[in-house]
């Protein structure tokens, strides 16, 4: 009598620990690793929303509301967003950083809905 195997058991048998990857997959992976190694460490990586907000507030030197902050970030080509409410996203992120880091945060809340750069905190 022959032993019956389930589909799951057959699939598991194909992907066992000692299985070898095909040569074509290995060469593709090696090529990708070589290409990644050639890229400089500071390739044109876009700035995060919080980093862009910190830069705009630092350059402005005065408190700003989230909507004006986002407008300055987008107009200065520091950040882009495809969302409908990027100002709400940035506002929430700033509030989270202040709550998490306290005095070490890059931002401080000056008034309702207004934020300034915290020179004593952050990076």
N, C-alpha and C positions, 0 to 999 in steps of 0.2 A: 504494500500500500504506500502511496506517495504522501508526503507531508504537505498539507495545505497551508499557504501563507496568506495573510491578509494584505490588503493594499498598503496599510500603514507599516507593517513589518517589512514589506518589500522595499518601501521607500527608505526606511531607517537603515536597511542593509546597504543601500546604495550610498548613503551619506554617513558612513561610519567614520570613526576618528582617524584611521590611518589612510583614508582615501586621498588619492593624489589629484591635484587640479590639472586640467589640461594645459599643455604647453602654451597654447594661444592665450589663455587667461593669464598665465604667469608673465608672458612677454608684455601684455597690455598693462599689467600692474606695474611692472618694472619701468615701462616707458612713462607712466604717470608719475611714478616716484622721482624719476630723473628730471622730469619737467618741473615738478614742484620744488625740487632742490635748486634749480636754476633761478627761480624767481627770487627777487630781493625780499628781505624781511618786511620792508615797508612798501609793498606794492600798493597800488591805488585802492586801498581799502577804504570804503566809505566811513564817515564819522558816525558814531551812534547819536541818537537823539539827545541823550543827556550830555554827551561831550560837546555837541554843537551848541546846546543851550548854555552850558557853562562858558564857552568861548564868547558867545554873543553877549551874555550878561557881564563878563569880565571886560570886554571891549566897550560896552555901553557905559559902565560905571554908575548906572542908576537902576532902580527897580523897574521891572517890566511885567506886564500881564502876559499870560500864556499865549494869547492870540497874537500879540505884537511880537513876542519872542519867536513863535513859529514862522511868522511872516519874514522876520529878519533872517532866520535860519535858511528858509527856502530861497529868498531873494539873494542871499549871499552864497548860494550853491554849497552850503555846508551839509545840508540834509534834504532828503526828499521823502515824501510819503504819498502813498496812493489811497490812504484812508479818507473817510468823510470828515472825521473830526480829529485831525492831528494835534490840535491845541489841547484837547482833552487827554490824549495819550501822553503828551509831554507833561501836562499838569500833574497827572496821576504818578508818572515816573519820578518827578521832582519831589512830590509829597512823600512817596515811598522812600526815596533816598534820605530825606530829612528825618523821617521816622526811624529808619534803620541805623543811620550813622550819627544822628544828633548834631553835636557841635563840630564833628569832623566832616560833615556833608559839604559839598561844594556850593550848596545853595542855602539861603535863609529866607524865611517868609517875613516880609516887611509889613504887609497889610493884607487885607482880605483879597486873595487872588493875585497878589504881587510878590515877585521873587527878586532877590538880588544875589550877586555873587558873594560867597563867603570866603574872603581872602585868607582866613585862618584855617580853613578846612580843605579836605580833599587832596588830590594829587598835586 
